[in-house]
Amino acid sequence: MKHTLLLLTALAFFLSDLSAQKTSLFNGNDLSGWSIESDGQFSVRQGLLHVNRGTGWLRSIKEFGDFTLTMKFRFMDAGSNSGIFIRTGAESSTEEGGWPSEGYQVQCRDTLDGEYPLGHLIPYGAPPFQEQFFDEALRNAYKPTGKWNTFKIVLRGEDLEVRLNGKQIAAAQNIKKPSGHIGIQGEHGLLEFKKIVVREW
């Protein structure tokens, strides 16, 4: 029953995605459409978005509700740490790091082990949710430090799906916050991003 529900959810995501409106969130030239929060170390060089080991975060000016978010990223150092914020409030915490005080994060850390591996969903002052995480799929999909990976993050109502390089690695239900900003976290990692595209439903 559990696998059937996940399959039906994935099919609904796919059919909705076909009619979604596509928007590029990163133009490859500058940080238009974004705001650097809490002194984050973000810059654009040679068409790539660089995260330079700082903390803070990069916040989309616009808010989004239901969407499919795709992006390419690569870890430039082994163990580099970042995260993709979704349905996130605009306010930053006054605690160390200065990350959002409300919302969710899809982990973007160069690790397949531990409590928060790559692709795991982390709440930031958000209501509880249910998550399924597929360790074997993660290990099969992962490309090592220096190689380009692709995230596909789908949010529809209270349901979330995370894919890495075409393989589903996580799903979650009861995502209660209906909308918010998209963001990229700085957490002492050295990473590069490109082709950041959102499709709104």
C-alpha positions as CSV (number, residue, x, y, z in Angstrom):
1,M,0.0,0.0,0.0
2,K,2.8,2.4,0.9
3,H,4.6,1.8,-2.4
4,T,1.4,2.2,-4.3
5,L,0.7,5.6,-2.7
6,L,4.2,6.8,-3.5
7,L,3.8,5.6,-7.1
8,L,0.5,7.5,-7.5
9,T,2.0,10.6,-5.9
10,A,4.9,10.5,-8.3
11,L,2.5,10.1,-11.3
12,A,0.5,13.1,-10.2
13,F,3.7,15.2,-9.9
14,F,4.7,14.1,-13.4
15,L,1.4,15.0,-15.0
16,S,1.3,18.4,-13.3
17,D,4.8,19.2,-14.3
18,L,4.0,18.9,-18.0
19,S,1.8,22.0,-17.9
20,A,3.9,24.1,-15.5
21,Q,5.3,27.5,-16.4
22,K,9.1,27.4,-16.5
23,T,11.3,30.3,-15.1
24,S,15.1,30.5,-14.8
25,L,16.1,31.7,-11.3
26,F,19.7,32.2,-12.2
27,N,20.8,34.1,-15.3
28,G,24.5,33.1,-15.2
29,N,25.6,36.7,-15.1
30,D,24.7,38.1,-11.7
31,L,22.4,37.6,-8.7
32,S,19.3,39.4,-10.1
33,G,16.2,38.0,-8.4
34,W,18.1,37.0,-5.3
35,S,19.0,38.6,-1.9
36,I,22.1,37.7,0.1
37,E,21.1,37.2,3.7
38,S,23.2,37.2,6.9
39,D,26.5,38.1,5.0
40,G,26.5,34.9,3.0
41,Q,29.5,34.4,0.6
42,F,27.8,34.1,-2.8
43,S,29.2,35.2,-6.1
44,V,28.9,34.6,-9.9
45,R,32.0,33.7,-12.0
46,Q,32.1,32.2,-15.5
47,G,28.4,31.5,-15.5
48,L,28.4,29.6,-12.2
49,L,27.0,30.5,-8.8
50,H,29.7,30.0,-6.2
51,V,29.2,29.3,-2.5
52,N,32.5,30.3,-0.8
53,R,32.6,28.5,2.6
54,G,30.6,31.3,4.4
55,T,27.4,30.9,6.3
56,G,24.1,32.9,5.8
57,W,21.9,32.2,2.8
58,L,20.8,33.3,-0.7
59,R,17.0,34.1,-0.8
60,S,14.8,34.3,-3.9
61,I,13.0,37.6,-4.0
62,K,9.8,35.9,-5.1
63,E,7.8,33.4,-3.1
64,F,6.6,30.1,-4.5
65,G,3.9,27.7,-3.5
66,D,3.6,24.5,-5.7
67,F,6.5,24.0,-8.0
68,T,9.2,21.8,-9.5
69,L,12.7,23.1,-8.8
70,T,15.7,21.7,-10.8
71,M,19.3,22.6,-10.4
72,K,22.8,21.3,-11.1
73,F,25.4,21.4,-8.3
74,R,28.8,20.1,-7.5
75,F,30.9,19.8,-4.3
76,M,34.3,21.4,-4.8
77,D,35.7,20.0,-1.5
78,A,35.0,16.6,0.0
79,G,32.4,16.9,2.7
80,S,31.2,20.4,1.6
81,N,27.9,21.4,3.2
82,S,25.0,23.5,1.9
83,G,21.2,23.1,1.6
84,I,18.3,24.1,-0.6
85,F,15.6,26.0,1.3
86,I,12.0,25.6,0.2
87,R,8.8,27.4,1.3
88,T,11.0,29.4,3.6
89,G,10.2,32.6,5.5
90,A,12.1,35.8,4.8
91,E,13.4,36.3,8.3
92,S,16.8,35.0,9.4
93,S,17.6,33.6,12.7
94,T,19.9,35.6,15.1
95,E,21.7,32.4,16.0
96,E,25.1,31.4,14.5
97,G,24.8,30.8,10.8
98,G,21.9,33.3,10.3
99,W,19.8,30.8,8.3
100,P,16.0,31.1,7.9
101,S,13.9,31.0,11.1
102,E,11.0,29.2,9.4
103,G,10.7,26.7,6.6
104,Y,12.4,23.5,5.2
105,Q,15.8,22.5,3.9
106,V,16.7,19.7,1.5
107,Q,20.2,18.7,2.6
108,C,22.9,19.4,0.1
109,R,25.9,18.0,1.9
110,D,28.6,15.8,0.4
111,T,27.8,12.7,2.6
112,L,25.7,9.6,2.2
113,D,25.9,8.7,5.9
114,G,24.9,10.1,9.3
115,E,21.7,11.8,10.6
116,Y,21.4,14.2,7.6
117,P,22.7,12.7,4.4
118,L,22.4,14.3,1.0
119,G,18.7,14.9,0.1
120,H,17.3,14.5,3.6
121,L,14.5,17.0,4.6
122,I,15.3,19.2,7.6
123,P,12.6,21.5,9.3
124,Y,13.4,25.1,10.4
125,G,10.7,26.1,12.9
126,A,8.2,24.3,10.6
127,P,5.4,21.9,11.7
128,P,6.2,18.1,11.9
129,F,6.0,16.1,8.7
130,Q,6.5,12.5,7.6
131,E,9.5,11.5,5.5
132,Q,10.6,8.4,3.6
133,F,14.3,8.2,2.7
134,F,15.7,5.7,0.2
135,D,19.4,5.1,1.1
136,E,20.1,2.6,-1.6
137,A,18.7,4.9,-4.3
138,L,20.9,7.7,-2.9
139,R,24.0,5.6,-3.1
140,N,23.2,4.5,-6.7
141,A,22.5,8.1,-7.8
142,Y,25.3,10.0,-6.1
143,K,28.2,11.4,-8.1
144,P,31.4,12.1,-6.1
145,T,33.1,15.4,-5.3
146,G,33.9,17.5,-8.3
147,K,31.1,15.9,-10.5
148,W,27.9,17.6,-11.4
149,N,24.7,16.3,-9.7
150,T,21.1,17.3,-10.5
151,F,18.4,17.9,-7.9
152,K,14.7,17.8,-8.8
153,I,12.5,19.0,-5.9
154,V,8.8,18.8,-6.4
155,L,6.3,20.4,-4.0
156,R,2.5,19.9,-4.6
157,G,0.2,20.9,-1.7
158,E,1.5,19.0,1.3
159,D,3.6,16.5,-0.6
160,L,7.3,16.6,-1.4
161,E,9.5,14.5,-3.7
162,V,13.3,14.8,-4.0
163,R,15.2,13.2,-7.0
164,L,18.9,13.1,-7.4
165,N,20.2,12.4,-11.0
166,G,16.8,11.0,-12.0
167,K,16.3,8.7,-9.0
168,Q,13.9,9.3,-6.2
169,I,15.8,9.5,-2.9
170,A,13.1,11.0,-0.6
171,A,9.4,11.8,-0.2
172,A,7.5,13.6,2.5
173,Q,3.9,14.4,3.5
174,N,2.1,16.9,5.6
175,I,4.2,19.9,4.5
176,K,1.9,22.4,6.1
177,K,3.6,25.7,5.1
178,P,1.8,26.6,1.8
179,S,4.4,28.9,0.3
180,G,7.7,30.8,0.8
181,H,11.0,31.6,-0.6
182,I,13.6,29.3,-2.3
183,G,17.1,29.6,-0.9
184,I,20.6,28.3,-1.0
185,Q,22.5,27.8,2.3
186,G,26.0,28.7,3.1
187,E,27.4,26.3,5.7
188,H,31.2,26.4,5.4
189,G,31.1,24.5,2.1
190,L,32.6,25.2,-1.3
191,L,30.1,24.5,-4.0
192,E,29.0,25.6,-7.5
193,F,25.5,25.7,-8.9
194,K,24.0,26.3,-12.4
195,K,20.8,25.9,-14.4
196,I,18.5,26.8,-11.5
197,V,15.0,26.5,-13.0
198,V,11.5,26.6,-11.3
199,R,8.2,25.4,-12.9
200,E,5.2,26.8,-11.1
201,W,1.9,25.1,-11.1
